[in-house]
């Protein structure tokens, strides 16, 4: 048997120290289920989609006053999502996406009020643009949920 030397102990102590520091430096943060409102975001997307599909189903140009309540409900939901996203940690990308969605939706609502009537082409264009903002938002939310 060979005697224990300082040369064989030092690397083991250093390796053990790094391992211990690495383990102690890890921090797991658990978010409540409500901080990942994917179901809520998906429901908001469906409400927006339903609004524009209903406008298309009417068969004649859509007047803004008929849809004022729906616009209001969707805008309140988007504002709520914005607030929830603002208070969440590590949310920079999601926050920008929700802010863009909010600005776009408010612009479309205001345009509808100003024009009073939207043509089918306007409705389809608005619907495509809103869906184009919702898609990456829902994907980013799913990715965050998987990291959990």
Backbone as CSV, one residue per row, in Angstrom:
resi,resn,N_x,N_y,N_z,CA_x,CA_y,CA_z,C_x,C_y,C_z
1,UNK,0.817,-1.185,0.000,0.000,0.000,0.000,0.862,1.250,0.000
2,UNK,0.431,2.176,-0.800,1.211,3.405,-0.853,0.632,4.403,0.138
3,UNK,1.454,5.206,0.709,0.964,6.208,1.661,0.180,7.300,0.928
4,UNK,-0.766,7.894,1.629,-1.584,8.969,1.068,-0.726,10.226,0.968
5,UNK,-0.715,10.786,-0.214,0.105,11.987,-0.409,-0.793,13.191,-0.646
6,UNK,-0.220,14.328,-0.459,-0.950,15.576,-0.692,-1.347,15.726,-2.158
7,UNK,-0.518,15.144,-3.050,-0.806,15.257,-4.480,-2.095,14.547,-4.853
8,UNK,-2.453,13.459,-4.206,-3.679,12.738,-4.549,-4.904,13.309,-3.839
9,UNK,-4.730,13.976,-2.726,-5.855,14.528,-1.964,-6.295,15.889,-2.525
10,UNK,-5.367,16.725,-2.926,-5.670,18.083,-3.378,-6.649,18.086,-4.553
11,UNK,-6.437,17.297,-5.612,-7.426,17.315,-6.706,-8.814,16.859,-6.251
12,UNK,-8.874,15.911,-5.339,-10.167,15.419,-4.854,-10.874,16.497,-4.040
13,UNK,-10.132,17.226,-3.222,-10.717,18.300,-2.412,-11.218,19.419,-3.323
14,UNK,-10.434,19.764,-4.332,-10.846,20.819,-5.267,-12.096,20.380,-6.033
15,UNK,-12.089,19.149,-6.514,-13.247,18.632,-7.244,-14.491,18.607,-6.355
16,UNK,-14.335,18.169,-5.120,-15.459,18.131,-4.177,-15.968,19.550,-3.890
17,UNK,-15.054,20.508,-3.771,-15.442,21.901,-3.501,-16.265,22.467,-4.646
18,UNK,-15.782,22.248,-5.890,-16.538,22.730,-7.049,-17.908,22.071,-7.138
19,UNK,-17.962,20.792,-6.859,-19.231,20.070,-6.893,-20.190,20.632,-5.845
20,UNK,-19.694,20.855,-4.647,-20.516,21.399,-3.570,-20.998,22.812,-3.900
21,UNK,-20.122,23.641,-4.417,-20.501,25.006,-4.805,-21.541,24.968,-5.923
22,UNK,-21.336,24.074,-6.880,-22.282,23.941,-7.984,-23.662,23.545,-7.508
23,UNK,-23.732,22.612,-6.586,-25.020,22.164,-6.056,-25.692,23.261,-5.241
24,UNK,-24.929,23.935,-4.410,-25.497,24.989,-3.565,-25.876,26.235,-4.364
25,UNK,-25.246,26.447,-5.514,-25.546,27.624,-6.326,-26.838,27.461,-7.121
26,UNK,-27.307,26.243,-7.296,-28.543,26.009,-8.049,-29.737,26.481,-7.238
27,UNK,-30.659,27.080,-7.929,-31.860,27.571,-7.260,-33.064,27.206,-8.117
28,UNK,-33.992,26.559,-7.535,-35.219,26.209,-8.251,-36.313,27.160,-7.802
29,UNK,-36.941,27.785,-8.752,-38.046,28.695,-8.459,-39.316,28.065,-8.987
30,UNK,-40.245,27.853,-8.110,-41.512,27.267,-8.515,-42.549,28.368,-8.659
31,UNK,-43.210,28.362,-9.789,-44.265,29.337,-10.030,-45.608,28.642,-9.878
32,UNK,-46.535,29.295,-9.282,-47.863,28.695,-9.219,-48.443,28.537,-10.615
33,UNK,-49.381,27.643,-10.742,-49.987,27.352,-12.038,-50.582,28.612,-12.678
34,UNK,-51.033,29.533,-11.852,-51.656,30.740,-12.403,-50.657,31.658,-13.068
35,UNK,-49.373,31.484,-12.800,-48.380,32.318,-13.451,-48.141,31.876,-14.890
36,UNK,-48.636,30.718,-15.259,-48.509,30.216,-16.623,-49.911,30.070,-17.208
37,UNK,-50.563,31.166,-17.488,-51.959,31.100,-17.902,-52.128,30.720,-19.372
38,UNK,-51.500,29.609,-19.799,-51.595,29.190,-21.193,-53.042,28.941,-21.585
39,UNK,-53.796,28.292,-20.709,-55.199,28.031,-21.017,-55.952,29.346,-21.202
40,UNK,-55.641,30.330,-20.345,-56.300,31.633,-20.426,-55.916,32.345,-21.724
41,UNK,-54.641,32.257,-22.101,-54.204,32.903,-23.343,-54.872,32.248,-24.535
42,UNK,-54.970,30.933,-24.489,-55.605,30.201,-25.575,-57.076,30.591,-25.675
43,UNK,-57.721,30.767,-24.531,-59.133,31.170,-24.518,-59.283,32.577,-25.103
44,UNK,-58.351,33.477,-24.779,-58.406,34.828,-25.336,-58.243,34.793,-26.850
45,UNK,-57.372,33.931,-27.316,-57.192,33.787,-28.762,-58.489,33.314,-29.403
46,UNK,-59.166,32.379,-28.760,-60.438,31.883,-29.302,-61.495,32.985,-29.318
47,UNK,-61.514,33.819,-28.281,-62.483,34.923,-28.251,-62.238,35.898,-29.401
48,UNK,-60.975,36.198,-29.638,-60.630,37.103,-30.735,-61.013,36.487,-32.069
49,UNK,-60.679,35.220,-32.222,-61.014,34.499,-33.452,-62.535,34.471,-33.654
50,UNK,-63.266,34.196,-32.573,-64.728,34.128,-32.649,-65.327,35.472,-33.056
51,UNK,-64.759,36.552,-32.553,-65.253,37.887,-32.907,-65.177,38.100,-34.412
52,UNK,-64.010,37.836,-34.982,-63.844,38.076,-36.417,-64.627,37.067,-37.258
53,UNK,-64.725,35.842,-36.814,-65.516,34.854,-37.556,-66.997,35.219,-37.534
54,UNK,-67.462,35.710,-36.399,-68.864,36.136,-36.310,-69.126,37.314,-37.244
55,UNK,-68.172,38.239,-37.327,-68.333,39.364,-38.242,-68.437,38.869,-39.688
56,UNK,-67.643,37.861,-40.027,-67.681,37.321,-41.389,-68.978,36.577,-41.663
57,UNK,-69.514,35.906,-40.656,-70.737,35.119,-40.826,-71.979,35.973,-41.036
58,UNK,-71.924,37.209,-40.598,-73.093,38.081,-40.710,-73.496,38.250,-42.172
59,UNK,-72.519,38.259,-43.082,-72.826,38.333,-44.499,-72.957,39.743,-45.042
60,UNK,-72.928,40.714,-44.190,-72.953,42.101,-44.645,-71.866,42.839,-43.863
61,UNK,-71.474,44.005,-44.284,-70.420,44.723,-43.570,-70.749,44.872,-42.083
62,UNK,-69.745,44.668,-41.261,-69.943,44.657,-39.808,-69.843,46.053,-39.224
63,UNK,-70.899,46.473,-38.518,-70.903,47.756,-37.834,-70.241,47.637,-36.469
64,UNK,-69.508,48.660,-36.039,-68.740,48.585,-34.801,-69.615,48.513,-33.555
65,UNK,-70.761,49.187,-33.556,-71.601,49.223,-32.341,-72.126,47.839,-31.966
66,UNK,-72.331,46.991,-32.936,-72.848,45.648,-32.669,-71.838,44.796,-31.894
67,UNK,-70.551,45.091,-32.053,-69.500,44.270,-31.458,-68.766,44.983,-30.322
68,UNK,-69.292,46.097,-29.867,-68.621,46.889,-28.832,-68.376,46.084,-27.562
69,UNK,-69.357,45.288,-27.115,-69.196,44.500,-25.894,-68.103,43.447,-26.042
70,UNK,-68.062,42.819,-27.202,-67.036,41.797,-27.435,-65.645,42.413,-27.508
71,UNK,-65.548,43.539,-28.182,-64.272,44.247,-28.215,-63.811,44.571,-26.795
72,UNK,-64.729,45.057,-25.982,-64.408,45.426,-24.605,-63.947,44.209,-23.806
73,UNK,-64.663,43.083,-23.907,-64.283,41.868,-23.179,-62.890,41.393,-23.565
74,UNK,-62.617,41.401,-24.858,-61.304,40.939,-25.322,-60.210,41.903,-24.879
75,UNK,-60.483,43.199,-24.950,-59.479,44.169,-24.522,-59.204,44.053,-23.024
76,UNK,-60.216,43.812,-22.230,-60.023,43.619,-20.787,-59.161,42.378,-20.537
77,UNK,-59.409,41.297,-21.259,-58.604,40.086,-21.106,-57.151,40.326,-21.508
78,UNK,-56.944,41.034,-22.594,-55.570,41.323,-23.031,-54.866,42.218,-22.015
79,UNK,-55.572,43.212,-21.469,-54.988,44.064,-20.425,-54.617,43.246,-19.191
80,UNK,-55.453,42.281,-18.844,-55.170,41.404,-17.712,-53.920,40.562,-17.978
81,UNK,-53.801,40.045,-19.193,-52.609,39.277,-19.562,-51.360,40.154,-19.497
82,UNK,-51.496,41.382,-19.915,-50.365,42.300,-19.867,-49.911,42.511,-18.428
83,UNK,-50.849,42.720,-17.538,-50.513,42.926,-16.132,-49.852,41.680,-15.536
84,UNK,-50.395,40.502,-15.810,-49.804,39.258,-15.303,-48.405,39.047,-15.856
85,UNK,-48.209,39.414,-17.099,-46.897,39.242,-17.719,-45.894,40.239,-17.153
86,UNK,-46.347,41.442,-16.827,-45.456,42.455,-16.267,-44.917,42.048,-14.900
87,UNK,-45.699,41.346,-14.105,-45.252,40.991,-12.756,-44.472,39.682,-12.712
88,UNK,-44.408,38.970,-13.798,-43.678,37.701,-13.831,-42.187,37.947,-14.069
89,UNK,-41.349,37.156,-13.415,-39.901,37.225,-13.630,-39.542,36.638,-14.987
90,UNK,-38.451,37.119,-15.547,-37.883,36.597,-16.803,-38.920,36.580,-17.928
91,UNK,-39.513,37.704,-18.180,-40.630,37.749,-19.117,-40.447,38.753,-20.247
92,UNK,-39.257,39.190,-20.495,-39.045,40.291,-21.436,-39.653,40.021,-22.803
93,UNK,-39.404,38.842,-23.353,-39.931,38.530,-24.684,-41.457,38.464,-24.682
94,UNK,-42.004,37.779,-23.684,-43.463,37.675,-23.595,-44.111,39.037,-23.401
95,UNK,-43.481,39.870,-22.612,-44.034,41.194,-22.354,-44.136,42.002,-23.643
96,UNK,-43.102,41.967,-24.455,-43.120,42.689,-25.728,-44.233,42.141,-26.626
97,UNK,-44.391,40.822,-26.645,-45.432,40.207,-27.478,-46.828,40.623,-27.037
98,UNK,-47.064,40.618,-25.727,-48.388,41.003,-25.219,-48.637,42.493,-25.464
99,UNK,-47.610,43.316,-25.301,-47.768,44.748,-25.583,-48.101,44.983,-27.061
100,UNK,-47.434,44.241,-27.936,-47.736,44.359,-29.371,-49.171,43.925,-29.672
101,UNK,-49.592,42.845,-29.034,-50.968,42.373,-29.215,-51.961,43.429,-28.746
102,UNK,-51.697,44.015,-27.593,-52.598,45.030,-27.052,-52.688,46.238,-27.986
103,UNK,-51.535,46.722,-28.443,-51.529,47.884,-29.349,-52.280,47.569,-30.637
104,UNK,-52.034,46.395,-31.188,-52.677,46.014,-32.439,-54.187,45.910,-32.266
105,UNK,-54.620,45.254,-31.189,-56.055,45.066,-30.990,-56.759,46.405,-30.784
106,UNK,-56.160,47.280,-30.002,-56.752,48.603,-29.772,-56.805,49.389,-31.088
107,UNK,-55.758,49.287,-31.893,-55.748,49.973,-33.186,-56.873,49.447,-34.075
108,UNK,-57.062,48.125,-34.126,-58.127,47.549,-34.947,-59.506,47.974,-34.449
109,UNK,-59.669,47.999,-33.119,-60.949,48.426,-32.549,-61.229,49.880,-32.898
110,UNK,-60.225,50.724,-32.739,-60.393,52.155,-33.053,-60.653,52.372,-34.541
111,UNK,-59.968,51.604,-35.391,-60.214,51.700,-36.836,-61.652,51.308,-37.176
112,UNK,-62.142,50.282,-36.494,-63.514,49.835,-36.741,-64.500,50.927,-36.336
113,UNK,-64.231,51.582,-35.203,-65.098,52.688,-34.784,-65.055,53.829,-35.789
114,UNK,-63.854,54.148,-36.259,-63.700,55.271,-37.189,-64.371,54.984,-38.529
115,UNK,-64.233,53.758,-39.014,-64.831,53.408,-40.299,-66.309,53.090,-40.164
116,UNK,-66.738,52.785,-38.964,-68.102,52.368,-38.642,-68.402,50.979,-39.194
117,UNK,-67.960,50.690,-40.391,-68.242,49.405,-41.030,-66.940,48.818,-41.564
118,UNK,-66.742,47.514,-41.327,-65.582,46.806,-41.875,-66.029,45.897,-43.004
119,UNK,-65.267,45.875,-44.060,-65.541,44.952,-45.157,-64.998,43.570,-44.784
120,UNK,-65.400,42.565,-45.529,-64.884,41.217,-45.288,-63.365,41.175,-45.427
121,UNK,-62.836,41.920,-46.377,-61.384,41.956,-46.574,-60.682,42.545,-45.346
122,UNK,-61.243,43.623,-44.780,-60.673,44.220,-43.567,-60.711,43.227,-42.407
123,UNK,-61.832,42.539,-42.265,-61.999,41.578,-41.175,-60.982,40.449,-41.305
124,UNK,-60.845,39.911,-42.526,-59.891,38.813,-42.745,-58.460,39.267,-42.493
125,UNK,-58.134,40.466,-42.917,-56.795,41.004,-42.696,-56.520,41.183,-41.204
126,UNK,-57.472,41.764,-40.492,-57.320,41.934,-39.040,-57.144,40.580,-38.355
127,UNK,-57.952,39.623,-38.756,-57.892,38.294,-38.160,-56.522,37.644,-38.401
128,UNK,-56.012,37.754,-39.617,-54.698,37.184,-39.936,-53.599,37.853,-39.125
129,UNK,-53.668,39.164,-38.983,-52.629,39.880,-38.243,-52.675,39.561,-36.747
130,UNK,-53.873,39.472,-36.184,-53.988,39.128,-34.766,-53.495,37.698,-34.535
131,UNK,-53.848,36.775,-35.419,-53.367,35.403,-35.291,-51.851,35.329,-35.416
132,UNK,-51.278,36.183,-36.254,-49.827,36.210,-36.416,-49.128,36.669,-35.137
133,UNK,-49.797,37.452,-34.318,-49.218,37.868,-33.035,-49.491,36.814,-31.957
134,UNK,-50.672,36.199,-32.000,-51.012,35.186,-30.996,-50.124,33.944,-31.108
135,UNK,-49.805,33.513,-32.324,-49.071,32.261,-32.524,-47.733,32.237,-31.775
136,UNK,-46.842,33.208,-31.959,-45.576,33.153,-31.215,-45.758,33.347,-29.714
137,UNK,-46.787,34.083,-29.343,-47.067,34.275,-27.918,-47.419,32.946,-27.262
138,UNK,-48.283,32.172,-27.893,-48.660,30.865,-27.354,-47.476,29.890,-27.379
139,UNK,-46.653,29.958,-28.412,-45.464,29.098,-28.481,-44.477,29.435,-27.370
140,UNK,-44.245,30.705,-27.143,-43.327,31.123,-26.077,-43.851,30.686,-24.717
141,UNK,-45.133,30.782,-24.534,-45.749,30.363,-23.265,-45.578,28.866,-23.051
142,UNK,-45.767,28.068,-24.117,-45.570,26.619,-24.019,-44.121,26.292,-23.680
143,UNK,-43.191,27.016,-24.282,-41.774,26.785,-24.013,-41.452,27.080,-22.556
144,UNK,-42.001,28.157,-22.013,-41.793,28.470,-20.600,-42.364,27.392,-19.701
145,UNK,-43.499,26.869,-20.084,-44.137,25.835,-19.280,-43.298,24.558,-19.276
146,UNK,-42.664,24.233,-20.413,-41.808,23.041,-20.485,-40.561,23.211,-19.634
147,UNK,-40.036,24.432,-19.533,-38.843,24.684,-18.716,-39.138,24.494,-17.249
148,UNK,-40.374,24.629,-16.886,-40.794,24.505,-15.484,-40.497,23.117,-15.054
